[in-house]
């Protein structure tokens, strides 16, 4: 693996893994503690419509994904907060419409759609220099929004109604949080693809949840676990010649199961004493 | 301003066309301690939310500290129903209490020294300072309830609203809880809402019955007729007389 570092695409892949870990570590914690894993899944899948639109218009599909993931985030948020529609229905509808639009747009685009698989399943080795710059910008947006609004997001996540009572604009901040999830989805698409994004938004945060009761520490630990999974998965996929995105997800899955077993063991030992 | 803490005149609230509150008239003076009892689904929580400005009445006039509800929210302390939050949430007692100051601190800002001082005072007031660093879910129901009261006290409210505060507290802890309320009522007006007649009658000054309509005589007395009208069935007044031989002097016999 070390000699592989001489290749630019391997270096890019490592940088992309780090940038993805930051987004999924910070935002994944909110996804997990707010129990909005399936909202995130809906946003991720709906963004495929934007990728199709990108192909159809001949622009960078990632720009289309930004558009669609933001629109679906706001759509799910407004539908579930402002109407009596059940949240899971809003998710199901937008999830499916986004995917269907993507398929139609790609069908309408003349010729073959290159890299389509890398958007669906991710290919960290195909990350370009411009992708990295975009991921970096989105990471900066995500991290600065969270550090500026940390106490508000904490209040909102723990007790939204009380937040409203003490004067936090809870509803607008909830929409903002969904938009930050949408941006994280975009950061993660190149790494694991639309279909597996939900894994990186959930698993590192759920793993870190086993070790701490502090939200900030949970974020730092999630970023760390994300990096371990990205680098470990990349290395395994390189050595064993497996799909990189899926390998990264499986490594994080294994890490989660180990952490779960570890924390159960620790709890049992503590009760035994 | 009339000096009244709250004034409600002919307030109606409808959900999906169904009336939840019907023609509520209620006023509260400074340092009043009002207990409201009534069956579940009778509109108790809705009434608190009207006062907080979280629910807009379909008819009627509401004044809270002389303002329309919502504008005076920062002068209210709210202790929501216990069951409504995630008990496994990764948050410490200290972070929960500080949350009460998040409106005062303002968007994008960190908590100031003053915010932290107020939070410390509130924790001290409910005697939970030693539990500051603990995770909220690791405390007992009664201890959690004290933390939520501390959170509501951080804004130094003129009116404290408690929604079913005794539901989570086991009986031996209740005496201590009423002592806390006795101390708090020196400083602010309190509305305590509960379906548990015994809980309400222990330390309130005034009592009302709510089941869509409000039965209230601006006094501590409540007639059997009122309770029957509110519950729509005869209710045994087992709470009668209880208030003055309260739990705290009760010898605990542990005949297990």
Interface residues (C-beta under 8 A of the other chain):
Chain A: X33 X35 X148 X149 X151 X152 X154 X155 X157 X158 X159 X161 X162 X163 X164 X165 X166 X167 X168 X169 X209 X212 X213 X214 X215 X218
Chain B: X52 X54 X73 X74 X76 X78 X80 X84 X85 X86 X89 X90 X91 X92 X95 X96 X98 X99 X100 X101 X102 X103 X104 X105 X107 X108 X110 X111 X135 X151 X155
